[in-house]
């Protein structure tokens, strides 16, 4: 569940991201008052390069600067979503079926924290399997969700074999 301020920025940035060939993954705010940090997570087919982030930073900053509620001092961070990729939309939950995710929500059937395997979306509910049992979490009750990325380390020589999202 996003704040009104976060949702407003998401609404503005989504069309701008698409027009520039990116997918807006998520927006997060931290800090308070007239200073804080705005984090914008972008992706695109084939992944982001450093040059992509430099280009995106310019138009994201322009959007943020032109929007009245974001006037004041802030730090802007534009990055890829990383291996702990945030999950915000129905499409995100559908795209990562079979991956391990962590979800925090308002209480649903007495539970607010969920870590398990994404099974899909049914109606307005995200399906997650935990210990062999499938649970339904209404999307409008989800506060925050992200993939639970892992880095696999080769035990022999200590070198990372690569990041996985298992």
SULZI-V420917 format. One record per residue. N is the residue number from 0. RES is the residue in one small letter. SS is DSSP state (H for helix, E for strand, - for the rest). OMEGA is omega in radians with two decimals (none if undefined). NEAR is the number of other C-alpha atoms within 10 Angstrom. Layout:
N_RES_SS_OMEGA_NEAR / N_RES_SS_OMEGA_NEAR
This chain:
0_x_-_-3.10_15 / 1_x_-_3.01_16 / 2_x_-_3.11_10 / 3_x_H_-3.13_9 / 4_x_H_3.12_12 / 5_x_H_-3.11_16 / 6_x_H_3.11_15 / 7_x_H_3.14_13 / 8_x_H_3.08_21 / 9_x_H_-3.12_20 / 10_x_H_-3.13_11 / 11_x_H_-3.04_15 / 12_x_H_-3.07_21 / 13_x_H_-3.12_17 / 14_x_H_3.11_14 / 15_x_H_3.12_18 / 16_x_H_-3.14_20 / 17_x_H_3.13_12 / 18_x_H_-3.14_10 / 19_x_-_3.07_14 / 20_x_-_-3.13_14 / 21_x_-_2.96_19 / 22_x_E_3.03_18 / 23_x_E_-3.12_22 / 24_x_E_-3.11_21 / 25_x_E_3.04_24 / 26_x_E_3.09_20 / 27_x_E_3.02_17 / 28_x_E_2.96_17 / 29_x_E_-3.07_11 / 30_x_E_-3.11_11 / 31_x_E_3.12_9 / 32_x_-_-3.09_8 / 33_x_-_3.05_10 / 34_x_E_-3.13_14 / 35_x_E_-3.13_16 / 36_x_E_3.03_15 / 37_x_E_3.11_20 / 38_x_E_3.13_16 / 39_x_E_-3.14_23 / 40_x_E_-3.13_20 / 41_x_E_3.04_23 / 42_x_E_2.99_21 / 43_x_-_3.14_17 / 44_x_-_-3.12_8 / 45_x_-_3.11_6 / 46_x_-_-3.12_11 / 47_x_-_2.99_15 / 48_x_-_3.07_12 / 49_x_H_3.10_10 / 50_x_H_3.09_9 / 51_x_H_-3.11_18 / 52_x_H_3.10_18 / 53_x_H_3.13_12 / 54_x_H_-3.11_11 / 55_x_H_-3.13_21 / 56_x_H_-3.11_17 / 57_x_H_-3.11_11 / 58_x_H_3.07_15 / 59_x_H_3.13_20 / 60_x_H_3.10_14 / 61_x_H_3.11_11 / 62_x_H_-3.12_15 / 63_x_H_-3.13_18 / 64_x_H_-3.07_13 / 65_x_H_-3.07_11 / 66_x_-_-3.04_12 / 67_x_H_-3.09_8 / 68_x_H_-3.10_11 / 69_x_H_3.09_17 / 70_x_-_-3.13_12 / 71_x_-_-3.08_11 / 72_x_-_3.08_11 / 73_x_-_3.01_18 / 74_x_E_3.13_13 / 75_x_E_3.06_16 / 76_x_E_3.08_16 / 77_x_E_-3.10_18 / 78_x_E_3.00_19 / 79_x_E_-3.12_20 / 80_x_-_3.13_20 / 81_x_-_-3.07_14 / 82_x_-_3.04_16 / 83_x_-_-3.03_17 / 84_x_-_3.06_19 / 85_x_E_3.07_22 / 86_x_-_-3.04_22 / 87_x_-_-3.02_20 / 88_x_-_3.06_13 / 89_x_H_-3.13_16 / 90_x_H_3.10_11 / 91_x_H_-3.11_16 / 92_x_H_3.11_25 / 93_x_H_-3.09_17 / 94_x_H_-3.03_13 / 95_x_-_3.03_17 / 96_x_-_-3.14_16 / 97_x_-_3.14_17 / 98_x_-_3.09_18 / 99_x_E_-3.12_22 / 100_x_E_3.05_26 / 101_x_E_-3.10_20 / 102_x_E_2.96_21 / 103_x_E_-3.04_17 / 104_x_E_2.88_19 / 105_x_E_-3.11_17 / 106_x_E_3.07_12 / 107_x_E_-3.06_14 / 108_x_-_3.07_9 / 109_x_-_-3.07_7 / 110_x_E_3.14_11 / 111_x_E_-3.14_15 / 112_x_E_-3.03_15 / 113_x_E_3.01_17 / 114_x_E_-3.11_18 / 115_x_E_-3.08_22 / 116_x_E_3.10_23 / 117_x_E_-3.13_24 / 118_x_E_3.12_20 / 119_x_E_3.12_21 / 120_x_E_3.09_20 / 121_x_E_-3.06_13 / 122_x_-_3.11_9 / 123_x_-_-3.11_12 / 124_x_E_2.98_17 / 125_x_E_3.12_22 / 126_x_E_3.13_22 / 127_x_E_-3.14_27 / 128_x_E_3.11_19 / 129_x_E_-3.14_14 / 130_x_-_3.06_8 / 131_x_-_-3.14_9 / 132_x_E_3.14_8 / 133_x_E_3.14_15 / 134_x_E_3.11_17 / 135_x_E_3.10_17 / 136_x_E_3.10_25 / 137_x_E_-3.09_16 / 138_x_H_-3.12_19 / 139_x_H_3.08_12 / 140_x_H_-3.10_15 / 141_x_E_3.10_21 / 142_x_E_-3.10_14 / 143_x_E_3.11_16 / 144_x_E_3.08_22 / 145_x_E_3.03_20 / 146_x_E_3.09_25 / 147_x_-_-3.10_20 / 148_x_-_3.07_18 / 149_x_E_3.01_14 / 150_x_E_-3.13_13 / 151_x_E_-3.13_15 / 152_x_E_3.07_13 / 153_x_-_-3.05_11 / 154_x_-_-3.10_9 / 155_x_-_-3.05_6 / 156_x_-_3.07_7 / 157_x_-_-3.13_9 / 158_x_-_3.10_10 / 159_x_E_3.09_11 / 160_x_E_3.14_11 / 161_x_E_3.14_10 / 162_x_E_3.04_13 / 163_x_E_3.09_13 / 164_x_-_3.13_18 / 165_x_-_none_15
